[in-house]
Amino acid sequence: MNYILNKENEIYYECGWSSDNALFLKLGDYKYIITDGRYTLEAKEEANAEVVEARDLIKKARELILKHKIKRIVLDPLNWDYDSYNQIAKIVNIKDEKYFSHKKRMIKSENELEIIKTAVKEGAKAFENFTDSIETGIDEFELSYRFKEHLTKRGRRDLSFEPIVAINENAAKPHAKVSNKTLNKDDLLLLDAGIKYKRYCSDRTRTIAINDKISMSKYQKFKDSKIQKIYDIVLKAQLEAIKNIKIGMEICELDKIARDIISSEGYGKYFVHSLGHGVGLDIHEWPYVNSKNKIKIQEGMVFTIEPGIYIPNEFGVRIEDMVMITHDGKIKVLSEEL
């Protein structure tokens, strides 16, 4: 198969190297990395592909396609701007294949699974270590700063995404931005974050009670009875979804299990997102765990289970863990295997 890629993680998956200005070409048995002079030396040291230096990457890609007399090439139309797409289309027939790389990367190799396990383990440790840095009287900005120090080990590793740190009513926004809201005793604090290990992501969410025994356990005790009730509903939805994961089932069934539990308690309209998503080189990738996805669960998949209930202007609760389906058919909740 002949194909061309232009996204960093997609390129890295193919040849073990990428940059913010590169193209990857697979033309028959030949692999090419096209990049500019800033990255040539590094690419030659790390990439499992022939490195071609060029200022105009599209022009050079066209030359290589013509040189190999390629008649048809696959690309993901969602990743290309109009002009670049048309420049390629002028010289070769294009087969549009949306999510081309995501589909290829959906089933992880044994090596990828081991890397992801390490990413999750290190991310979970950062959550635990952050516990001692949580104190009342400081705002979300300070909490976020301290959290990121633990997650990145003071800059020694990368974040999967900008962490979500939200207190009480700010947690009712699923992707809340940090604010100057101050943490007080008996508050609710939602934390959603992950780290990268060898470029692979982790992702975890905990909603915790600010009391005398702050912990990252999924079994929390809140002073406010309404928060406790909703927390227990979300936890039940997550645990039931995880318990019912089976190889061969349509992944949309998991969303239904969790959503039905939340809806049966009268909070269905407050569960405003899908149940989960795949995780790998990208923080959001296939398979998506939603109500419409009929892809069947297979060995080698990694995805999150993260139900939530968000009460506007009051609070939000989300609990998230990453689940791995091993190649020998075992279901593992990764961040619980510390």
Sequence and secondary structure as in RCSB ss.txt:
>XXXX:A:sequence
MNYILNKENEIYYECGWSSDNALFLKLGDYKYIITDGRYTLEAKEEANAEVVEARDLIKKARELILKHKIKRIVL
DPLNWDYDSYNQIAKIVNIKDEKYFSHKKRMIKSENELEIIKTAVKEGAKAFENFTDSIETGIDEFELSYRFKEH
LTKRGRRDLSFEPIVAINENAAKPHAKVSNKTLNKDDLLLLDAGIKYKRYCSDRTRTIAINDKISMSKYQKFKDS
KIQKIYDIVLKAQLEAIKNIKIGMEICELDKIARDIISSEGYGKYFVHSLGHGVGLDIHEWPYVNSKNKIKIQEG
MVFTIEPGIYIPNEFGVRIEDMVMITHDGKIKVLSEEL
>XXXX:A:secstr
  EEE SHHHHHHHHS   SSEEEEEETTEEEEEE TTTHHHHHHH SSEEEE SSHHHHHHHHHHHTT  EEEE
 GGGS HHHHHHHHTTSEEEE TTHHHHHHSS  HHHHHHHHHHHHHHHHHHHHHGGG  TT BHHHHHHHHHHH
HHTTTTS BSS  EEEEGGGGGSTT    S B  TT EEEEEE BEETTEE  EEEEEE STT    S    SSH
HHHHHHHHHHHHHHHHHHT  TTSBTHHHHHHHHHHHHHTT GGG  S SEEE SSSSSEEEEESSS   B  TT
 EEEE  EEEETTTEEEE BEEEEE TTS EEEGGG  
